[in-house]
């Protein structure tokens, strides 16, 4: 294969993709099974040319892509891959590093150490937190809860939990707005859904510290063992912010592991005016932040910071003879989680941080927050539209509420608005539920999203909400 010619064609396509995103509908128009039917049942017996493969990439794969890297992707948490990171990913794939041990590529391990220290300091987190890269916050959260269980000193690593009368019921505390991966981790770790305690929230959808205190006291009085409190900075539905300083005080008093999920909102703490978001994390045992959500790094890259990495080692380290080394005081990151093989993810974060610089990253985040506030202002000023939740960052929850429409009919009306926008192909939205009411959600996070994109979305919403005729 002519590698240079292949890269030339691919690079031309990538350049056009970034310059002309409007060529594609944001939400894929594919129906279930379309891609399967377009592909042969068996692989080719003989090798095929790059051009033939790339033709099928364009003709078969692309129609089945929902374009997360589009400036009018406003669903879920809008993400963004800076072009420089695409180059970094190509280089990482070329090197094909397995960063399981320090010696299997010292640069992969030490670059991870350095860039996570840079990020920690930018976020205003204290130097007592040590960073480790995982793929997503879901795996980082599982790892943190495994460390929380190990910290209890119950000998579960060696003796397990089955048929042991000396292991009390372990309890995990969260809210209805905590990301589902925390509950999944509790399931996987043998805690069980019955022992996941949902702490009530206040009118801003944030955990009530008084209710947490009461739940902890009640469980302790029944002989249960509180294992972890999961606080969130930037919940998925509304980006609400749990009162971490007060939660940290309560968790500390009860000697319970505190995990802070700041996957989405954490990056905003690089802005001095939003440093308050991570207040209280100086008392947290673990904090997770996702550069692939709001720091322009392509998925996947999640940073877990832990207060005592040795607890992770106790929970996960299991070194086979063929992996033993005598390299001294180094990080062998395979010891800090389930994965043995680890991609060279630090490279793309290093490229992005150097290319954009601190000022460039801050400028983009401020721009997204300003766009969200402008959008919320337009919604709030328009008759029959209403904001449904606080919007401190770049996510706005709202709905259209025409007179004499309520209940299920109102929910159906707003669901239809979202479907009409999405069907048009120019933008993509998602929904959530707040107090049982359907809410439309707009999330701004792509580095190329401009005011014109947000204004166009608002006009689409207003247009499709009007009665036909």
C-alpha positions in Angstrom: 0.0 0.0 0.0 1.2 3.5 -0.8 1.0 4.9 2.8 1.5 8.5 1.7 -1.2 8.4 -0.9 -3.6 6.8 1.6 -2.9 9.5 4.2 -3.2 12.2 1.5 -6.7 11.1 0.6 -7.7 10.7 4.3 -6.2 14.0 5.3 -8.1 15.8 2.4 -11.3 14.2 3.7 -10.6 15.2 7.3 -9.9 18.7 6.3 -13.1 19.0 4.4 -15.0 17.4 7.3 -13.9 20.2 9.6 -14.5 22.9 7.1 -17.8 21.8 5.8 -19.8 20.0 8.5 -23.1 21.0 7.0 -22.6 18.4 4.3 -23.9 15.8 6.7 -27.2 15.5 8.7 -26.1 15.7 12.4 -28.3 12.7 13.3 -27.8 9.6 11.1 -30.8 8.8 8.8 -30.0 5.1 8.9 -32.6 2.6 9.9 -31.8 -0.5 11.9 -30.0 -3.1 9.8 -29.1 -0.7 6.9 -25.3 -1.0 7.5 -25.5 -4.8 8.0 -27.4 -5.2 4.7 -24.9 -3.0 2.8 -21.9 -5.1 3.9 -21.0 -8.7 2.7 -21.6 -11.6 5.0 -17.9 -12.7 4.9 -14.6 -10.9 4.7 -12.7 -10.8 1.3 -10.5 -13.7 0.5 -7.9 -11.4 -1.1 -6.8 -8.0 0.2 -8.4 -4.9 -1.2 -7.1 -1.5 -2.1 -7.2 1.4 0.2 -9.3 3.3 -2.3 -11.9 0.6 -2.4 -12.1 0.5 1.4 -12.3 4.3 1.6 -15.0 4.4 -1.0 -17.1 2.1 1.2 -16.2 4.2 4.3 -17.8 7.1 2.5 -20.6 5.2 0.9 -21.6 2.8 3.7 -20.2 3.9 7.0 -20.7 7.6 6.9 -24.5 7.5 6.3 -24.6 5.5 9.5 -22.7 8.1 11.6 -24.3 10.5 14.0 -21.9 13.4 13.9 -20.8 14.1 17.5 -18.0 16.3 16.2 -20.5 18.6 14.5 -20.9 22.2 15.7 -24.7 21.7 15.9 -24.6 18.6 17.9 -26.5 19.8 21.1 -27.5 16.4 22.6 -26.3 14.6 25.7 -22.9 16.4 26.5 -21.7 17.9 23.2 -18.1 16.9 22.7 -15.4 18.0 20.4 -12.2 16.6 18.9 -9.7 19.4 18.2 -8.0 18.7 14.8 -4.5 18.6 16.4 -5.7 15.6 18.5 -6.6 13.7 15.3 -2.9 13.9 14.4 -2.0 12.8 17.9 -4.3 9.8 17.6 -2.7 8.8 14.3 0.8 9.0 15.9 -0.4 6.9 18.9 -1.8 4.3 16.5 1.4 4.2 14.6 3.5 3.7 17.7 0.9 1.1 18.9 2.1 1.4 22.5 0.8 -0.8 25.3 1.4 1.4 28.3 0.9 -1.4 30.9 4.3 -1.2 32.5 6.8 1.7 32.7 9.4 -0.2 30.7 6.9 -1.1 27.9 7.2 2.6 27.0 8.6 5.0 29.6 7.4 8.0 27.6 3.8 6.8 27.8 3.9 6.5 31.6 5.8 9.6 32.3 3.9 11.8 29.9 0.7 10.6 31.6 2.2 11.7 34.9 3.1 15.1 33.6 -0.1 16.0 31.7 -2.3 14.9 34.6 -0.2 17.0 37.0 -0.7 20.0 34.6 -4.4 19.4 34.5 -4.7 18.9 38.2 -2.9 22.2 38.8 -5.1 24.1 36.2 -8.2 22.8 37.9 -7.0 24.0 41.3 -6.9 20.5 42.8 -4.4 20.0 45.5 -1.1 18.2 44.9 -2.2 15.3 47.2 -4.3 14.0 44.4 -2.6 11.6 41.9 -4.0 11.2 38.4 -4.5 8.0 36.3 -6.0 7.9 32.8 -8.9 5.5 32.1 -11.2 5.4 29.0 -14.4 6.9 30.6 -15.7 8.2 33.9 -17.7 4.9 34.1 -14.6 2.9 34.5 -13.0 5.6 36.7 -16.1 5.5 38.9 -16.0 1.7 39.1 -12.3 1.9 40.1 -13.0 4.5 42.7 -15.8 2.4 44.3 -13.5 -0.6 44.2 -10.9 1.4 46.2 -13.7 2.5 48.6 -14.6 -1.1 49.2 -10.9 -2.0 49.7 -10.4 0.9 52.2 -12.9 -0.7 54.6 -10.4 -3.4 55.4 -12.8 -6.3 55.1 -10.5 -8.7 53.3 -12.8 -8.9 50.3 -9.9 -9.1 47.8 -8.8 -12.4 49.3 -11.9 -13.9 50.8 -14.7 -12.4 48.7 -18.1 -11.5 50.0 -20.1 -14.8 49.4 -21.2 -16.8 52.5 -19.5 -14.4 54.9 -21.5 -13.5 58.0 -18.8 -11.0 59.1 -19.4 -8.7 56.1 -22.1 -6.1 56.9 -24.4 -4.7 54.2 -22.3 -2.1 52.3 -24.1 1.1 51.3 -23.5 3.7 48.5 -25.1 7.1 48.6 -26.1 9.2 45.5 -29.1 11.1 44.1 -31.6 10.4 41.3 -29.4 12.7 39.2 -26.1 10.8 39.8 -24.9 9.2 36.6 -26.0 5.5 36.3 -22.4 4.2 36.2 -22.1 4.6 40.0 -25.1 2.2 40.5 -23.6 -0.1 37.8 -20.4 -0.2 39.8 -22.3 -1.0 43.0 -23.9 -4.0 41.1 -20.5 -5.2 39.7 -18.8 -4.9 43.1 -21.5 -7.1 44.8 -23.0 -4.2 46.8 -26.4 -4.7 45.1 -29.0 -2.2 44.0 -30.9 -2.6 47.3 -28.0 -0.9 49.0 -27.8 2.1 46.7 -29.4 4.8 48.7 -31.0 7.7 46.8 -30.6 10.9 48.8 -33.3 13.5 48.2 -32.4 16.7 46.2 -33.3 20.3 46.7 -35.1 22.7 44.3 -31.9 23.1 42.3 -31.6 19.3 41.9 -28.5 19.1 44.2 -28.0 16.6 47.0 -29.5 17.7 50.4 -26.7 17.4 52.9 -29.2 17.1 55.8 -30.8 14.1 54.1 -27.4 12.5 53.6 -26.5 13.0 57.2 -29.8 11.4 58.3 -29.4 8.4 55.9 -25.9 7.7 57.2 -27.0 7.8 60.8 -29.9 5.5 60.1 -27.8 3.0 58.3 -25.1 3.0 61.0 -27.8 2.4 63.6 -29.0 -0.7 61.7 -25.5 -2.1 61.5 -24.9 -1.3 57.9 -21.5 -0.1 56.6 -21.5 3.1 54.6 -18.9 2.5 51.8 -19.1 5.6 49.5 -20.8 8.9 49.0 -20.9 9.9 45.3 -21.3 13.7 44.8 -21.6 15.2 41.4 -20.4 18.5 40.0 -22.4 18.9 36.8 -25.2 16.2 36.7 -26.1 14.8 33.3 -29.7 16.1 33.2 -29.3 19.7 34.4 -25.6 20.2 35.4 -26.6 20.7 39.0 -23.8 20.9 41.5 -23.9 19.0 44.7 -22.7 20.9 47.8 -19.3 19.1 47.9 -17.8 21.1 50.9 -20.7 20.1 53.2 -20.9 16.6 51.8 -17.1 16.3 52.4 -17.5 17.4 56.0 -20.3 14.8 56.6 -18.4 12.0 54.8 -15.3 12.8 56.8 -17.2 12.7 60.1 -18.6 9.3 59.2 -15.3 8.0 57.7 -16.9 7.3 54.4 -15.1 7.4 51.0 -16.1 10.5 49.0 -16.0 10.3 45.3 -16.7 13.4 43.2 -17.9 12.9 39.7 -16.9 16.1 37.9 -16.7 14.5 34.5 -18.6 17.2 32.6 -18.3 20.4 34.7 -14.8 19.8 36.2 -13.0 21.3 33.2 -14.8 24.6 33.8 -12.7 25.0 36.9 -9.7 26.0 34.7 -11.6 29.3 34.6 -10.7 31.3 37.7 -14.3 32.5 38.0 -15.5 28.9 38.1 -12.8 27.5 40.4 -15.5 27.3 43.1 -17.0 24.3 41.3 -14.3 22.0 42.8 -14.4 23.5 46.3 -14.4 20.7 48.8 -12.4 18.4 46.6 -9.4 18.9 48.9 -11.2 16.5 51.2 -12.3 14.1 48.5 -10.8 10.6 48.2 -11.3 10.5 44.4 -12.3 12.9 41.7 -13.0 12.2 38.0 -12.8 14.7 35.2 -13.3 13.9 31.5 -11.1 15.9 29.0 -13.0 14.2 26.2 -16.2 15.9 27.3 -15.1 19.6 27.5 -11.4 19.9 26.8 -11.4 19.1 23.1 -9.8 15.7 23.4 -11.4 13.0 21.3 -13.1 10.2 23.1 -11.9 8.4 25.1 -9.9 9.9 27.9 -11.0 10.3 31.5 -8.8 11.3 34.4 -9.3 9.8 37.8 -7.5 11.6 40.7 -7.1 9.6 43.9 -5.9 10.7 47.3 -4.2 7.4 48.1 -3.2 5.4 45.0 -1.8 2.6 47.2 -5.4 1.7 47.9 -5.9 1.1 44.2 -2.8 -1.0 44.1 -4.1 -3.1 47.0 -7.4 -3.6 45.2 -6.1 -4.4 41.7 -2.4 -5.3 41.6 -1.9 -8.9 40.5 1.5 -9.3 38.8 2.1 -12.5 36.8 5.7 -13.7 36.7 6.1 -12.7 33.1 5.3 -9.1 34.0 7.5 -8.7 37.0 10.2 -6.0 36.7 12.9 -4.4 38.8 12.6 -0.9 37.5 12.5 0.7 40.9 10.2 3.6 41.9 8.0 3.8 38.8 4.3 3.7 38.0 3.2 0.5 36.4 -0.3 1.6 35.6 -1.6 -1.9 35.0 -1.6 -2.1 38.8 -4.2 0.6 39.2 -7.3 -0.9 37.6 -8.8 -3.8 35.7 -7.0 -3.2 32.4 -3.7 -4.8 31.7 -3.3 -3.3 28.2 -3.5 0.5 28.1 -3.6 2.8 25.1 -1.2 5.8 24.8 -4.1 8.3 25.6 -1.8 10.9 27.3 -0.4 11.9 23.9 -3.6 13.5 22.6 -4.1 15.4 25.8 -0.5 16.7 25.6 -1.0 17.8 22.0 -4.3 19.6 22.8 -3.0 21.4 25.9 0.2 22.6 24.1 -1.6 23.6 20.8 -4.5 25.5 22.4 -2.6 26.7 25.5 -4.3 27.6 28.7 -5.7 30.8 27.3 -7.1 29.0 24.2 -8.9 26.4 26.3 -10.3 29.1 28.7 -11.5 31.2 25.7 -13.4 28.3 24.3 -15.1 27.4 27.6 -16.1 31.0 28.3 -17.5 31.2 24.8 -19.7 28.1 25.4 -21.0 29.3 28.7 -21.8 32.7 27.2 -23.7 31.0 24.3 -25.7 29.0 26.8 -26.6 32.1 28.8 -27.7 33.9 25.6 -29.8 30.9 24.6 -31.4 30.8 28.0 -32.1 34.5 27.7 -33.9 34.0 24.4 -36.0 31.2 25.8 -36.9 33.1 29.0 -38.0 36.2 27.0 -40.3 34.3 24.6 -43.9 33.8 25.5 -45.0 30.2 26.2 -41.4 29.0 26.7 -40.0 28.3 30.1 -36.6 27.4 31.7 -36.9 24.3 33.9 -33.6 24.3 35.8 -30.6 26.5 36.7 -28.1 26.7 33.9 -24.7 27.8 35.4 -22.6 26.3 32.6 -23.3 25.3 29.0 -26.5 23.2 29.3 -30.0 24.6 29.3 -33.2 22.6 30.1 -36.5 24.1 29.0 -39.8 23.4 27.3 -42.5 25.0 25.2 -45.7 25.4 27.3 -48.6 26.8 25.2 -51.8 27.7 27.0 -54.2 24.9 27.9 -51.6 22.2 27.2 -50.5 20.1 30.2 -49.5 16.7 31.5 -49.0 14.0 29.0 -50.1 16.2 26.2 -47.5 18.8 27.0 -44.8 16.1 27.2 -45.9 14.7 23.8 -45.8 18.3 22.3 -42.2 18.8 23.4 -41.1 15.4 22.3 -42.6 16.2 18.9 -40.7 19.5 18.8 -37.4 17.6 19.4 -38.3 14.9 16.8 -39.0 17.6 14.2 -35.7 19.4 14.8 -33.8 16.2 14.7 -35.5 15.0 11.5 -34.5 18.2 9.7 -30.8 17.1 9.9 -29.4 20.6 10.8 -29.1 20.0 14.6 -29.5 17.2 17.1 -31.2 17.6 20.6 -31.9 15.2 23.4 -34.4 15.3 26.3 -34.5 14.5 30.1 -37.2 14.4 32.8 -37.3 16.8 35.7 -40.0 16.2 38.4 -41.6 13.9 35.9 -41.8 16.6 33.2 -40.2 16.2 29.8 -37.5 18.8 29.3 -35.7 19.7 26.1 -31.9 19.8 26.6 -29.4 21.9 24.8 -25.7 21.2 25.5 -23.0 23.4 23.9 -19.5 22.0 23.9 -18.0 21.8 20.4 -15.1 24.2 19.9 -16.5 25.2 16.4 -20.0 26.1 17.7 -20.7 29.8 17.0 -23.5 32.1 18.0 -25.0 31.6 14.5 -25.4 27.9 15.2 -27.2 28.5 18.4 -29.4 31.2 16.9 -30.3 28.8 14.0 -31.3 26.2 16.6 -33.5 28.7 18.4 -35.2 29.6 15.2 -35.8 25.9 14.3 -37.4 25.4 17.8 -39.6 28.4 17.4 -40.6 27.4 13.9 -41.5 23.7 14.6 -43.4 24.7 17.8 -45.9 26.8 15.9 -49.3 25.1 15.0 -49.5 23.8 11.5 -51.1 26.2 9.1 
